[in-house]
């Protein structure tokens, strides 16, 4: 029958109430359920990522969603490969044996310091240049900066080349070196490591003079000195004080006359400094 609210009333007798079956059997207990509840969702995701080997990808995905995640990835883990039978993974180094390097019992191994050159090792650069070729074959671009400054402060007083003679006043005087301003008694330093080959008076106007041989045709000379602090045959290092500046010889005042000689011929010192 249809009532006023649109519900249909059953015409027959009421059906028997459904009996609810009560299951008394106890379900198997999940031993790890409580531990998962305590860890929380973020901890579970990180553990799953670490266990499945996709920690890095999981970290990127979580970072994209705004979550902060720290994933520790081994940086030096061995590369694993599977053997031909498809068995357990083995280290890749054991699959491909590494070749052995051996040498004869009487082999001699020399360490060449000239092969190790840095910007902080100008002596190494100079040694490498001179060991590879004669000083006369070295280009200006390669020689630049290979010699050190003979004075703490380098101020040019007279350049290399032709000039008006400061003594005679005549034109066409060839200046064999570079003059630098230096008060008498100023420390004069070796431009590079070498052997002192001359200490004494230079009869052609250089006055008190020191000559240092740097090897393979390269020499530096220091002129018009007031005194010496080295002797012939002595080995000096770059920056060692070899003399004090003065005004001896053909000089009109205290200064340092510095020369660079390549195979006995003078060249412009600025190409080496």
C-alpha positions in Angstrom: 0.0 0.0 0.0 1.1 3.5 -0.7 1.1 5.9 2.2 1.0 9.7 2.1 4.8 10.0 2.4 5.6 7.8 -0.6 6.6 4.7 1.3 5.1 1.4 0.5 3.8 -0.6 3.4 4.2 -4.4 3.2 1.0 -6.2 2.9 2.2 -9.6 4.2 3.6 -10.6 7.6 6.9 -9.2 8.9 10.0 -11.2 7.9 12.0 -13.0 10.5 14.8 -10.8 11.9 18.3 -11.6 10.5 20.6 -13.2 13.0 24.0 -11.6 13.1 26.7 -14.2 13.3 29.4 -13.4 15.8 32.9 -14.5 14.8 34.8 -15.4 17.8 38.0 -16.7 16.0 40.9 -14.4 16.8 42.7 -12.9 13.7 46.4 -13.4 13.4 48.2 -10.6 15.1 50.4 -8.3 13.0 53.6 -8.0 15.1 54.7 -4.9 13.2 51.4 -3.0 13.2 52.1 -1.1 16.5 55.6 -0.2 15.3 54.3 1.2 12.1 51.7 3.3 13.9 54.4 4.8 16.1 56.7 5.6 13.2 54.3 7.8 11.3 53.9 8.1 7.5 57.0 10.1 6.8 59.3 7.7 8.7 57.7 4.8 6.8 58.3 6.4 3.4 62.0 7.0 4.2 62.5 3.4 5.4 60.8 2.1 2.3 63.0 4.3 0.1 66.1 3.2 1.8 65.2 -0.5 1.7 64.3 -0.4 -2.0 67.4 1.4 -3.1 65.6 4.5 -4.4 66.5 6.9 -1.6 67.8 9.6 -3.9 64.6 9.5 -6.1 62.4 9.5 -3.0 64.3 12.4 -1.6 63.7 14.4 -4.8 60.0 13.6 -4.9 59.5 14.6 -1.2 61.5 17.8 -1.7 59.2 18.7 -4.6 56.1 18.4 -2.3 57.7 20.7 0.2 58.8 18.1 2.8 62.3 18.2 4.2 64.0 14.9 4.1 67.5 13.8 4.8 68.6 10.7 2.9 72.0 9.2 3.6 73.4 7.7 0.4 76.7 5.8 0.5 79.2 7.6 -1.6 81.7 4.8 -1.9 79.5 1.7 -2.2 80.9 -1.0 -4.5 79.5 -1.5 -7.9 77.7 -4.9 -7.9 77.2 -7.2 -10.9 75.4 -10.5 -11.4 77.5 -13.5 -12.4 76.8 -15.5 -15.6 74.6 -18.0 -13.9 72.3 -15.3 -12.5 73.2 -16.0 -9.0 74.0 -13.7 -6.1 75.5 -10.3 -7.0 79.3 -10.0 -6.8 81.6 -7.0 -6.8 82.4 -5.7 -10.3 86.1 -5.7 -9.5 86.0 -9.4 -9.1 84.3 -9.9 -12.4 87.0 -8.0 -14.4 90.4 -8.6 -12.9 92.6 -5.5 -12.8 95.9 -5.6 -14.7 99.1 -5.7 -12.5 101.8 -3.1 -12.9 105.3 -4.4 -12.5 108.8 -3.1 -13.0 112.2 -4.7 -13.2 114.2 -5.1 -10.0 116.9 -2.7 -11.2 114.5 -0.1 -12.6 115.3 3.5 -11.6 112.5 6.0 -11.1 113.4 9.6 -11.1 111.1 12.4 -9.9 111.4 15.4 -12.2 110.6 18.5 -10.2 110.4 20.5 -13.4 107.3 18.6 -14.4 105.5 19.9 -11.4 105.0 23.6 -12.0 102.6 26.0 -10.4 102.2 29.8 -10.4 103.8 29.8 -6.9 106.9 28.0 -8.2 108.7 30.3 -10.6 112.0 28.5 -10.2 110.3 25.3 -11.5 108.9 27.2 -14.5 112.4 28.6 -15.3 114.0 25.2 -14.9 111.4 23.6 -17.2 112.0 26.3 -19.8 115.8 25.9 -19.7 115.8 22.1 -19.7 113.5 21.9 -22.7 115.5 24.2 -25.0 118.3 26.8 -25.1 117.6 30.1 -23.5 118.0 31.7 -26.9 115.1 29.7 -28.3 112.6 30.7 -25.6 109.9 33.1 -26.8 109.2 36.3 -24.9 105.7 35.1 -24.0 107.2 32.0 -22.4 110.0 33.8 -20.6 107.8 36.6 -19.1 107.7 36.3 -15.3 110.4 33.6 -15.1 112.9 35.9 -13.3 112.3 37.6 -10.0 112.8 41.3 -9.2 116.3 42.1 -8.0 114.9 44.9 -5.9 112.0 45.1 -3.4 110.7 48.2 -5.3 111.2 48.4 -9.0 111.2 51.9 -10.5 112.8 52.3 -13.9 115.4 55.0 -14.2 116.8 54.2 -17.7 115.4 51.5 -20.1 117.3 49.0 -22.2 118.4 50.0 -25.7 119.8 53.1 -27.4 119.7 56.4 -25.5 121.6 59.6 -24.9 124.6 58.9 -22.8 124.3 60.3 -19.3 128.1 60.6 -19.1 129.1 62.0 -22.5 125.7 63.4 -23.6 126.2 61.9 -27.0 123.4 60.1 -29.0 123.5 56.5 -30.0 124.7 55.1 -26.7 123.5 51.5 -26.3 122.3 50.8 -22.8 123.0 47.1 -22.1 120.6 46.7 -19.3 117.8 48.3 -17.2 118.6 50.9 -14.6 116.4 50.9 -11.5 116.2 53.6 -8.8 117.9 52.4 -5.6 119.6 54.4 -2.8 123.1 53.3 -2.0 123.1 50.4 0.4 119.8 48.9 -0.9 119.6 45.1 -0.8 120.1 43.5 -4.3 118.6 40.0 -4.6 119.2 37.1 -7.0 116.6 37.0 -9.8 116.6 33.2 -9.7 118.5 30.2 -8.4 121.9 29.8 -9.9 125.7 29.7 -9.4 127.8 32.8 -8.8 130.4 32.9 -11.6 131.9 36.4 -11.1 132.4 38.7 -8.2 134.6 41.8 -8.6 135.4 44.9 -10.6 134.0 45.2 -14.2 136.5 47.2 -16.2 134.0 48.3 -18.9 132.0 50.6 -16.6 130.0 48.2 -14.5 132.0 48.9 -11.4 131.5 46.3 -8.7 129.7 43.5 -10.4 128.1 40.1 -9.6 127.3 37.5 -12.3 124.9 34.6 -11.7 124.6 31.6 -14.1 121.2 30.1 -14.2 122.0 27.4 -16.7 121.6 26.6 -20.3 122.9 30.0 -21.5 121.0 32.3 -19.1 122.9 34.7 -16.9 122.0 37.8 -14.9 124.4 40.6 -13.8 124.2 43.2 -11.1 126.3 46.3 -11.5 127.5 49.5 -9.7 127.4 47.8 -6.4 128.8 49.2 -3.2 129.6 45.8 -1.6 129.2 42.0 -2.1 127.7 39.3 0.1 128.5 36.3 -2.1 131.6 34.6 -3.6 132.4 32.8 -6.8 131.2 29.2 -7.0 128.5 29.8 -4.4 124.9 28.6 -5.1 122.2 31.1 -4.4 118.4 30.9 -4.4 115.9 33.3 -5.8 115.5 36.2 -3.5 118.8 35.8 -1.7 120.7 39.0 -1.0 123.9 39.0 -3.1 125.0 42.6 -2.7 124.2 46.2 -1.8 123.5 48.9 -4.5 126.0 51.7 -5.1 127.4 54.1 -7.7 130.7 52.5 -8.6 132.1 52.4 -12.2 130.6 54.5 -15.0 127.7 55.8 -12.9 126.2 59.3 -12.2 124.4 58.3 -9.0 123.2 55.5 -6.8 121.2 52.9 -8.8 121.2 49.3 -9.9 122.1 48.4 -13.5 120.5 45.0 -14.1 121.4 42.8 -17.2 120.0 39.6 -18.6 122.4 37.7 -20.9 121.3 34.9 -23.2 124.2 32.9 -24.7 126.6 35.8 -23.9 124.3 38.5 -25.6 122.4 41.0 -23.6 118.6 41.1 -24.0 115.9 43.4 -22.7 115.4 42.3 -19.0 111.7 43.3 -19.1 111.1 40.2 -21.3 112.1 38.0 -18.4 110.8 39.9 -15.4 
